Amino acid sequence: MEEQHKERGRQREEEQAVSFSTESSFEGNDAEKQMTPPPDSSSISASIMTDDDDDDEDEDEDEEEPEEEEGIPLRPGRRQRYYNRERKDGSGGYTEEEENRVIMKFDRKLVMFVAGLYLLGFLDRSNIGNARIAGMDDDLQTSPPNDSLYEWSLTAFYIAYISFEWMSLLWRVVPAHIYVSALVFSWGLAASLQAVAINYPMLIFLRVLLGIGEAGFTGVPFYLSFFFKREELAFRTAIFISAAPLATSFASSLAWVILKISEKISPGIAAWRLLFLFEGFPSVLVAGLAWNIIPDSPEKAGYLSRREKKVAKLRLEGERKEDSGRKGIKYGFLVFLDPIAWMNGLILFLTNMAYSSLPVFLPTILRSMGHDSITSQALAAPPYLASFFLVLATANVSDSMKARGPLLIFHALSSAAGYTVLALSDSALLRLDPGSWVRYLAVYPAAIGFFNVVVLTITWNINNQRGETRQGAGFALMQVIGQLGPLIGTRLYPDRDGPYYINGMRVCAVAMAVVAVLALVMRWYMKRENRKMDMEDEEENGDVEGEEGDALVGTKKERRGERVKFRYML
């Protein structure tokens, strides 16, 4: 009996100890914490501490609740207390350091990899311009010559590209690692087989297959929105899209190297065939890597720890709440009533006239300036290399400003200015020689401008649709409208218009000027809509006071798991 009495007394002491530790150890936190009683009296004694024993308390908790898996520090560099991140409302929390670590891993492992894939894809679609001046047109041309066959080989790619644009919606249906691997393998195989084309009809057929393979990959910016916040998306999309100018400059440089090699080492094999093979086959090899590297969602990224996967999910919950209750085909179709979605599509349509035409025609334009084939290949690279660096810089500034419109308007006008100089080269106003360096320098603002406009337009479109359902539908609509532009762009520079190609330059100059006007109108419209929403529903984004408010990332509403009010990004 005496032993039973002692046992009941010990149990009462343990219950009192747990109650006391719950009240004292977590004092100052506004959310309720869960706590499981330790199995023995020694660990109970360790948990009953005052603030004077903080150091010992930290050591005990470090052993039982590692930061990586079980808890989070409230104040890095000061007393390291841990609390259970699972609250009754299910919101949780995370530190800025944890969030930055997750973002850096996604940047290194995911964004850089998909940018590399896009580089290979854009290389495979645009190297036909380099192949043409390397002798392809002479080998595949009919008798009598038909100048429209080369234009049809360009147009065929975009007809397939547009027809299969709906594949960008499959990013939410097919697991990403399977989808990306299949796409990259298909376009790599088609690009490589161009090396064995014996005539233009065969080349045109292979270009159709290439267009189908690359059509689905246009959804990558939408895919990246699964991993990054709205204000983080422009820079990541820029890294992805900037692979296009980098690929174009790389194609020109590689073409120059291959031409040099073919002259000395393999004169029996046409240089353009080696060009298609060397630039196409790497995609086939990389497709296998995509299977293991591409994650289907933030929670399935193999390179994140268990804690980092939870942080990756928690940091996006506030934005995903906006899509709550707004799913399904019916809600997605509402995008057709959205004037912003249509204006974005029209901006991309006009920009794509330049975006699709200059990379494939610039080597030909440079040769018409009086340069030989090898020199033309070399001179085609610098404008796109400059575009690569300025696209990244612009996107970084855009994310910092949390604005797209002002920079888009600036680059559209600078591109229009470059094309205007090229369009007026043969006029009484300028009277420039075909090989004038002024004409060559005008290519720089033209190319830099439209590459930046493409990046900002795609990001602006994703930013300004409510939730993932509307984002996917809006992105598909923009791509379908926008990819009609290349059908015109690929026919802007017929040989008969050389050496100045006035008509093509004039069309692109007007198109980029209209882009600036549309962006200005769209920004005004969104600003007006934001004012209306502010009047209807005042946001409550006050910071949380106390230790938790200082250490945790996000507003009070985000940490509670509530919906973050949508506003258009200007």
C-alpha positions as CSV (number, residue, x, y, z in Angstrom):
1,M,0.0,0.0,0.0
2,E,2.8,2.3,0.9
3,E,4.4,1.7,-2.5
4,Q,1.1,2.4,-4.3
5,H,0.7,5.6,-2.4
6,K,4.3,6.7,-3.4
7,E,3.6,5.8,-7.0
8,R,0.4,7.9,-7.1
9,G,2.3,10.8,-5.5
10,R,5.0,10.6,-8.1
11,Q,2.4,10.6,-10.9
12,R,0.8,13.8,-9.5
13,E,4.3,15.4,-9.3
14,E,4.9,14.5,-13.0
15,E,1.5,16.0,-14.0
16,Q,2.3,19.2,-12.1
17,A,5.8,19.4,-13.7
18,V,4.4,19.0,-17.2
19,S,1.8,21.8,-16.6
20,F,4.4,24.1,-15.1
21,S,6.9,23.6,-18.0
22,T,4.2,24.2,-20.6
23,E,3.4,27.6,-19.1
24,S,6.9,28.8,-18.3
25,S,9.1,27.4,-21.1
26,F,7.0,28.8,-23.9
27,E,5.9,32.1,-22.4
28,G,5.5,35.0,-24.9
29,N,4.3,32.9,-27.9
30,D,0.8,33.8,-29.1
31,A,0.0,30.4,-30.7
32,E,-0.7,27.3,-28.7
33,K,2.0,24.6,-28.5
34,Q,1.7,20.8,-28.3
35,M,3.9,19.0,-25.8
36,T,4.3,15.2,-25.2
37,P,5.3,14.2,-21.6
38,P,8.8,12.6,-21.6
39,P,9.2,9.0,-20.6
40,D,11.2,9.4,-17.4
41,S,11.7,11.8,-14.5
42,S,15.2,13.0,-15.5
43,S,13.9,14.5,-18.7
44,I,11.0,16.0,-16.8
45,S,13.4,17.7,-14.5
46,A,15.4,19.1,-17.4
47,S,12.2,20.6,-18.9
48,I,11.3,22.5,-15.7
49,M,13.6,25.5,-16.0
50,T,13.7,29.2,-15.4
51,D,15.2,31.8,-17.8
52,D,18.4,31.6,-15.7
53,D,18.9,28.0,-17.0
54,D,18.4,28.7,-20.7
55,D,21.8,27.3,-21.8
56,D,21.1,23.9,-20.2
57,E,17.6,23.9,-21.6
58,D,18.9,24.5,-25.1
59,E,21.3,21.5,-24.8
60,D,18.5,19.2,-23.7
61,E,16.2,20.3,-26.5
62,D,18.9,20.1,-29.1
63,E,19.2,16.4,-28.2
64,E,15.5,15.7,-28.3
65,E,14.3,18.1,-31.0
66,P,16.9,18.7,-33.7
67,E,16.4,22.0,-35.6
68,E,16.4,20.2,-39.0
69,E,13.5,17.9,-38.2
70,E,11.6,18.9,-35.0
71,G,11.8,22.6,-34.3
72,I,12.7,26.1,-35.4
73,P,14.8,28.7,-33.7
74,L,12.9,31.9,-32.9
75,R,15.9,34.2,-32.8
76,P,19.1,33.2,-34.6
77,G,22.1,34.5,-32.6
78,R,20.2,34.8,-29.3
79,R,18.6,32.3,-27.0
80,Q,17.6,29.4,-29.2
81,R,14.2,28.2,-28.1
82,Y,12.3,25.7,-30.2
83,Y,8.6,25.3,-30.5
84,N,6.3,22.9,-32.3
85,R,5.5,24.3,-35.7
86,E,2.3,22.4,-36.0
87,R,-0.5,24.6,-34.6
88,K,-4.1,23.9,-34.1
89,D,-5.0,25.9,-37.3
90,G,-2.4,23.9,-39.2
91,S,-0.4,27.0,-40.4
92,G,3.0,26.5,-38.9
93,G,6.0,28.8,-39.4
94,Y,9.5,29.1,-40.6
95,T,12.5,31.5,-40.4
96,E,13.9,33.6,-43.2
97,E,17.1,31.6,-43.1
98,E,15.2,28.4,-43.7
99,E,13.2,30.0,-46.6
100,N,16.4,31.4,-48.2
101,R,18.0,28.0,-48.0
102,V,15.1,26.4,-49.8
103,I,15.0,29.1,-52.5
104,M,18.8,28.7,-53.1
105,K,18.4,25.0,-53.6
106,F,15.6,25.4,-56.1
107,D,17.6,28.0,-57.9
108,R,20.7,25.8,-58.2
109,K,19.0,22.4,-58.8
110,L,15.8,23.2,-60.6
111,V,15.9,26.6,-62.3
112,M,19.4,26.2,-63.7
113,F,18.6,22.8,-65.0
114,V,15.4,23.8,-66.9
115,A,17.2,26.8,-68.2
116,G,19.9,24.4,-69.6
117,L,17.1,22.3,-71.2
118,Y,15.6,25.4,-72.8
119,L,19.0,26.4,-74.1
120,L,19.2,23.1,-75.9
121,G,15.7,23.4,-77.2
122,F,16.2,26.9,-78.5
123,L,19.5,25.9,-80.0
124,D,17.7,23.1,-81.9
125,R,15.0,25.4,-83.3
126,S,17.2,28.4,-84.2
127,N,20.3,26.8,-85.6
128,I,18.6,26.4,-89.0
129,G,19.6,30.0,-89.8
130,N,23.3,29.1,-89.2
131,A,22.9,25.9,-91.2
132,R,21.4,27.9,-94.1
133,I,24.5,30.0,-94.7
134,A,26.7,27.0,-94.1
135,G,25.4,25.4,-97.3
136,M,22.1,23.7,-96.4
137,D,20.1,25.8,-98.8
138,D,22.4,24.8,-101.7
139,D,22.2,21.1,-100.9
140,L,18.4,20.9,-100.3
141,Q,17.2,23.4,-102.9
142,T,15.0,22.2,-105.8
143,S,15.6,22.9,-109.4
144,P,14.5,25.5,-110.4
145,P,15.1,27.1,-106.9
146,N,12.1,27.9,-104.7
147,D,13.0,30.5,-102.2
148,S,9.8,29.9,-100.2
149,L,10.9,26.4,-99.1
150,Y,13.2,27.8,-96.4
151,E,10.4,30.0,-95.1
152,W,8.1,27.0,-95.0
153,S,10.7,25.0,-93.0
154,L,10.5,27.8,-90.4
155,T,6.7,28.2,-90.6
156,A,6.1,24.4,-90.3
157,F,7.8,24.5,-86.9
158,Y,5.5,27.2,-85.6
159,I,2.3,25.6,-87.1
160,A,3.1,22.5,-85.0
161,Y,4.2,24.6,-82.1
162,I,0.8,26.5,-82.0
163,S,-1.3,23.4,-82.7
164,F,0.1,21.6,-79.7
165,E,0.3,24.6,-77.4
166,W,-2.5,23.0,-75.3
167,M,0.2,20.6,-74.0
168,S,1.3,23.3,-71.6
169,L,-1.8,22.4,-69.5
170,L,-0.4,18.9,-69.0
171,W,2.1,20.1,-66.3
172,R,-0.7,19.5,-63.8
173,V,-1.8,16.2,-65.2
174,V,1.4,14.2,-66.1
175,P,4.2,13.9,-63.5
176,A,6.8,16.5,-64.3
177,H,9.8,14.2,-64.4
178,I,8.1,11.9,-66.9
179,Y,6.7,14.7,-69.0
180,V,10.0,16.7,-69.3
181,S,12.0,13.6,-70.1
182,A,9.7,12.6,-72.9
183,L,9.6,16.2,-74.4
184,V,13.4,16.6,-74.3
185,F,14.0,13.2,-75.9
186,S,11.5,13.8,-78.7
187,W,12.8,17.1,-79.8
188,G,16.4,16.0,-79.4
189,L,15.8,13.1,-81.7
190,A,14.0,15.2,-84.3
191,A,16.7,17.8,-84.2
192,S,19.5,15.2,-84.7
193,L,17.7,13.6,-87.7
194,Q,17.8,16.9,-89.5
195,A,21.4,16.1,-90.3
196,V,20.3,13.3,-92.7
197,A,17.6,15.3,-94.5
198,I,18.0,14.8,-98.3
199,N,15.5,17.5,-99.4
200,Y,13.3,20.3,-98.1
201,P,10.1,18.2,-97.7
202,M,12.0,15.8,-95.3
203,L,13.4,18.8,-93.4
204,I,9.9,20.3,-93.1
205,F,8.5,17.1,-91.7
206,L,11.3,16.9,-89.1
207,R,10.7,20.5,-88.2
208,V,7.0,19.6,-87.5
209,L,8.1,16.9,-85.1
210,L,10.5,19.3,-83.5
211,G,7.7,21.9,-83.0
212,I,5.5,19.3,-81.3
213,G,8.3,18.3,-78.9
214,E,9.0,21.9,-77.9
215,A,5.4,23.0,-77.6
216,G,4.9,21.3,-74.3
217,F,8.0,22.8,-72.8
218,T,6.5,26.4,-73.1
219,G,4.7,25.6,-69.8
220,V,7.9,25.8,-67.7
221,P,7.2,29.4,-66.3
222,F,3.8,28.0,-65.1
223,Y,5.6,25.0,-63.6
224,L,8.1,27.3,-61.8
225,S,5.1,29.1,-60.2
226,F,4.6,25.8,-58.2
227,F,7.9,26.5,-56.4
228,F,8.2,30.4,-56.2
229,K,6.1,33.3,-55.0
230,R,4.7,35.9,-57.3
231,E,7.4,38.5,-56.5
232,E,10.2,35.8,-57.0
233,L,9.0,34.6,-60.4
234,A,10.3,37.2,-62.8
235,F,14.0,36.5,-62.0
236,R,13.5,32.8,-62.3
237,T,11.6,33.1,-65.5
238,A,14.3,35.4,-66.8
239,I,17.0,32.8,-66.0
240,F,14.9,30.3,-68.0
241,I,14.1,32.6,-70.9
242,S,17.6,34.1,-71.0
243,A,18.8,30.7,-72.2
244,A,17.3,31.8,-75.6
245,P,19.7,34.6,-76.3
246,L,22.5,32.6,-74.8
247,A,21.6,29.7,-77.1
248,T,21.5,32.0,-80.1
249,S,24.9,33.4,-79.3
250,F,26.2,29.9,-78.6
251,A,24.7,28.6,-81.9
252,S,26.6,31.3,-83.8
253,S,29.9,30.7,-82.0
254,L,29.5,26.9,-82.3
255,A,28.6,27.2,-86.0
256,W,31.8,29.2,-86.5
257,V,33.8,26.5,-84.8
258,I,32.2,23.7,-86.8
259,L,32.7,25.5,-90.1
260,K,36.4,25.8,-89.2
261,I,36.7,22.2,-88.3
262,S,34.8,20.9,-91.3
263,E,37.1,22.8,-93.7
264,K,40.2,21.0,-92.3
265,I,39.1,17.7,-90.8
266,S,36.0,16.4,-92.5
267,P,35.6,18.0,-96.0
268,G,33.5,15.0,-97.1
269,I,30.7,15.8,-94.7
270,A,28.7,19.0,-95.2
271,A,29.2,21.4,-92.3
272,W,25.5,22.1,-91.9
273,R,24.9,18.3,-91.3
274,L,27.5,18.3,-88.5
275,L,25.9,21.4,-87.1
276,F,22.5,19.7,-86.7
277,L,24.1,16.6,-85.3
278,F,26.4,18.2,-82.7
279,E,23.7,20.6,-81.5
280,G,20.8,18.2,-81.5
281,F,22.1,14.9,-80.0
282,P,23.0,16.4,-76.5
283,S,19.2,16.8,-75.9
284,V,18.8,13.0,-76.3
285,L,21.4,12.4,-73.7
286,V,20.2,15.0,-71.2
287,A,16.6,13.6,-71.3
288,G,17.8,10.7,-69.0
289,L,19.1,13.2,-66.4
290,A,15.7,15.0,-66.4
291,W,14.0,11.9,-65.1
292,N,16.0,12.0,-61.9
293,I,16.4,15.8,-61.4
294,I,13.0,17.3,-62.2
295,P,10.6,17.1,-59.1
296,D,6.9,16.8,-59.5
297,S,6.2,19.3,-56.7
298,P,8.2,21.1,-53.9
299,E,7.4,18.3,-51.5
300,K,8.9,15.7,-53.8
301,A,12.2,17.4,-54.5
302,G,14.8,14.7,-53.6
303,Y,17.5,17.3,-52.8
304,L,15.5,18.8,-49.9
305,S,15.5,17.5,-46.4
306,R,12.2,16.6,-44.7
307,R,12.1,20.0,-42.9
308,E,12.9,21.9,-46.1
309,K,10.1,20.2,-47.9
310,K,7.7,21.4,-45.3
311,V,9.1,24.9,-45.5
312,A,8.8,24.8,-49.3
313,K,5.1,23.9,-48.9
314,L,4.3,26.3,-46.1
315,R,5.8,29.4,-47.8
316,L,3.4,29.0,-50.7
317,E,0.3,28.2,-48.7
318,G,-0.9,31.8,-48.4
319,E,-0.9,32.2,-52.2
320,R,-2.4,28.9,-52.9
321,K,-5.3,29.7,-50.6
322,E,-6.4,32.2,-53.3
323,D,-7.2,29.2,-55.5
324,S,-9.3,27.5,-52.8
325,G,-12.8,26.7,-54.1
326,R,-11.9,27.9,-57.6
327,K,-10.9,24.8,-59.4
328,G,-12.2,22.9,-62.4
329,I,-12.7,23.6,-66.1
330,K,-15.6,26.0,-65.5
331,Y,-13.5,28.4,-63.4
332,G,-10.6,28.1,-65.9
333,F,-12.9,29.2,-68.7
334,L,-13.5,32.5,-66.9
335,V,-10.1,33.6,-68.2
336,F,-11.7,34.2,-71.6
337,L,-13.7,37.0,-70.1
338,D,-10.5,38.6,-68.7
339,P,-9.3,41.6,-70.8
340,I,-5.8,41.4,-69.2
341,A,-5.3,37.8,-70.5
342,W,-6.2,38.9,-74.0
343,M,-3.9,42.0,-73.8
344,N,-1.1,39.8,-72.6
345,G,-1.6,37.5,-75.5
346,L,-1.7,40.4,-78.0
347,I,1.6,41.8,-76.5
348,L,3.3,38.4,-76.9
349,F,1.9,38.1,-80.5
350,L,3.5,41.4,-81.5
351,T,6.7,40.7,-79.7
352,N,7.0,37.2,-81.2
353,M,7.2,38.8,-84.7
354,A,10.6,40.0,-83.8
355,Y,11.5,37.2,-81.3
356,S,11.0,34.5,-83.8
357,S,12.5,36.2,-86.9
358,L,15.7,38.0,-86.0
359,P,17.5,34.9,-84.4
360,V,17.0,32.8,-87.6
361,F,17.5,35.6,-90.1
362,L,20.4,37.6,-88.5
363,P,23.2,35.6,-90.0
364,T,21.6,36.1,-93.5
365,I,21.1,39.8,-92.8
366,L,24.8,40.1,-91.7
367,R,25.9,38.3,-94.9
368,S,23.9,40.8,-96.9
369,M,25.9,43.5,-95.3
370,G,29.0,42.2,-97.1
371,H,30.5,39.8,-94.6
372,D,31.5,36.2,-95.5
373,S,29.7,33.2,-93.9
374,I,32.3,32.7,-91.1
375,T,32.4,36.4,-90.1
376,S,28.6,36.5,-90.2
377,Q,28.4,33.6,-87.7
378,A,30.8,35.4,-85.4
379,L,29.1,38.8,-85.6
380,A,25.7,37.2,-84.8
381,A,26.7,36.2,-81.3
382,P,27.5,39.4,-79.4
383,P,24.0,41.0,-79.5
384,Y,22.5,37.9,-78.0
385,L,25.2,37.6,-75.4
386,A,24.5,41.2,-74.3
387,S,20.8,40.3,-74.2
388,F,21.5,37.4,-71.9
389,F,23.1,39.6,-69.2
390,L,20.6,42.4,-69.5
391,V,17.6,40.1,-69.3
392,L,18.8,38.8,-65.9
393,A,19.6,42.3,-64.6
394,T,16.1,43.6,-65.7
395,A,14.3,40.7,-64.1
396,N,16.2,41.2,-60.8
397,V,15.2,44.9,-60.8
398,S,11.6,44.0,-61.7
399,D,11.3,41.6,-58.7
400,S,12.8,44.2,-56.4
401,M,10.3,46.8,-57.6
402,K,7.5,44.2,-57.6
403,A,6.5,45.8,-60.9
404,R,6.6,44.7,-64.6
405,G,5.0,47.4,-66.6
406,P,7.5,50.3,-66.5
407,L,10.4,48.1,-67.5
408,L,8.4,46.4,-70.2
409,I,7.4,49.7,-71.7
410,F,11.1,50.9,-71.6
411,H,12.4,47.8,-73.4
412,A,9.6,47.8,-76.0
413,L,10.4,51.4,-76.9
414,S,14.2,50.7,-77.1
415,S,13.5,47.8,-79.4
416,A,11.3,49.9,-81.5
417,A,14.1,52.5,-81.7
418,G,16.6,49.9,-82.9
419,Y,14.3,48.6,-85.6
420,T,13.5,52.2,-86.7
421,V,17.1,52.9,-87.4
422,L,17.3,49.7,-89.4
423,A,14.1,50.6,-91.3
424,L,15.4,54.0,-92.2
425,S,18.9,52.9,-93.2
426,D,18.2,53.4,-96.9
427,S,16.1,56.5,-96.5
428,A,17.1,60.1,-97.3
429,L,17.3,60.7,-93.6
430,L,20.2,58.3,-92.9
431,R,21.6,57.0,-96.2
432,L,23.6,54.2,-94.6
433,D,25.7,51.7,-96.6
434,P,24.5,48.1,-96.3
435,G,27.6,47.2,-94.3
436,S,27.5,50.2,-92.0
437,W,28.4,49.6,-88.4
438,V,25.5,51.8,-87.4
439,R,23.1,49.2,-88.8
440,Y,24.9,46.5,-86.9
441,L,24.9,48.4,-83.6
442,A,21.1,49.0,-84.0
443,V,20.6,45.3,-83.7
444,Y,21.6,45.4,-80.1
445,P,18.7,47.5,-78.7
446,A,16.3,45.7,-81.0
447,A,17.4,42.2,-79.7
448,I,17.8,43.2,-76.1
449,G,14.4,44.9,-76.1
450,F,12.3,42.1,-77.4
451,F,14.0,39.4,-75.3
452,N,13.2,41.5,-72.1
453,V,9.7,42.1,-73.2
454,V,9.1,38.3,-73.7
455,V,10.4,37.6,-70.1
456,L,8.3,40.3,-68.5
457,T,5.1,39.5,-70.5
458,I,5.2,35.8,-69.5
459,T,5.8,36.7,-65.8
460,W,3.2,39.4,-65.8
461,N,0.6,37.0,-67.2
462,I,1.2,34.4,-64.5
463,N,1.3,37.1,-61.7
464,N,-2.0,38.6,-62.7
465,Q,-4.3,35.5,-62.6
466,R,-5.9,34.4,-59.4
467,G,-4.7,30.9,-58.4
468,E,-3.2,28.0,-60.2
469,T,-6.3,27.1,-62.2
470,R,-6.6,30.5,-63.8
471,Q,-2.8,30.8,-64.2
472,G,-2.7,27.6,-66.3
473,A,-5.7,28.7,-68.4
474,G,-4.3,32.2,-68.8
475,F,-0.9,31.0,-69.7
476,A,-2.3,28.6,-72.4
477,L,-4.5,31.4,-73.9
478,M,-1.5,33.8,-74.0
479,Q,0.7,31.2,-75.7
480,V,-2.0,30.3,-78.3
481,I,-2.4,34.0,-79.3
482,G,1.3,34.8,-78.9
483,Q,2.6,32.0,-81.0
484,L,0.6,33.2,-84.0
485,G,3.2,36.0,-84.2
486,P,6.0,33.7,-85.6
487,L,3.7,32.8,-88.6
488,I,4.2,36.4,-89.7
489,G,7.7,36.8,-88.3
490,T,9.2,34.0,-90.2
491,R,8.2,35.6,-93.5
492,L,9.4,39.1,-92.8
493,Y,12.8,38.9,-94.5
494,P,12.5,37.4,-98.0
495,D,15.7,37.4,-100.0
496,R,14.3,39.8,-102.5
497,D,14.2,42.5,-99.8
498,G,17.9,42.4,-99.2
499,P,20.3,43.9,-98.3
500,Y,18.2,46.4,-96.2
501,Y,15.1,44.3,-95.5
502,I,13.1,47.5,-95.0
503,N,9.7,46.0,-94.9
504,G,10.5,43.5,-92.1
505,M,12.3,46.1,-90.0
506,R,9.4,48.5,-90.4
507,V,6.8,45.9,-89.3
508,C,8.9,45.0,-86.2
509,A,9.4,48.7,-85.3
510,V,5.6,49.3,-85.4
511,A,4.9,46.1,-83.5
512,M,7.2,47.0,-80.6
513,A,5.8,50.5,-80.4
514,V,2.3,49.1,-80.2
515,V,3.5,46.8,-77.4
516,A,4.5,49.8,-75.3
517,V,1.1,51.4,-75.8
518,L,-0.7,48.2,-74.9
519,A,1.4,47.8,-71.8
520,L,0.6,51.3,-70.7
521,V,-3.1,50.8,-71.2
522,M,-3.0,47.5,-69.3
523,R,-1.1,49.0,-66.4
524,W,-3.7,51.8,-66.2
525,Y,-6.5,49.3,-66.2
526,M,-5.0,47.1,-63.5
527,K,-4.2,50.1,-61.3
528,R,-7.9,51.1,-61.5
529,E,-9.0,47.6,-60.6
530,N,-6.7,47.6,-57.6
531,R,-8.3,50.8,-56.3
532,K,-11.7,49.2,-56.7
533,M,-10.6,46.1,-54.7
534,D,-9.0,48.3,-52.0
535,M,-12.3,50.1,-51.5
536,E,-14.2,46.9,-51.3
537,D,-11.9,45.0,-49.0
538,E,-9.2,46.7,-47.0
539,E,-6.2,44.4,-46.4
540,E,-5.0,43.6,-43.0
541,N,-1.3,42.9,-43.3
542,G,0.0,44.1,-39.9
543,D,3.1,42.5,-38.5
544,V,2.9,40.1,-35.5
545,E,4.3,41.6,-32.3
546,G,6.7,39.8,-30.0
547,E,9.4,37.3,-30.6
548,E,7.4,35.2,-33.0
549,G,6.5,38.2,-35.2
550,D,10.2,39.2,-35.4
551,A,11.5,35.8,-36.3
552,L,8.8,34.3,-38.6
553,V,8.5,35.2,-42.2
554,G,5.2,36.5,-43.6
555,T,2.3,38.5,-42.4
556,K,-0.1,37.5,-39.6
557,K,-2.7,36.3,-42.1
558,E,-0.1,34.2,-44.0
559,R,1.0,32.5,-40.7
560,R,-2.6,31.8,-39.8
561,G,-3.1,30.1,-43.1
562,E,-5.6,32.6,-44.3
563,R,-6.0,33.8,-47.9
564,V,-3.8,36.6,-49.0
565,K,-5.9,39.2,-50.8
566,F,-5.2,39.3,-54.6
567,R,-4.0,42.5,-56.2
568,Y,-2.7,43.0,-59.7
569,M,1.0,43.4,-60.0
570,L,1.7,46.6,-61.9
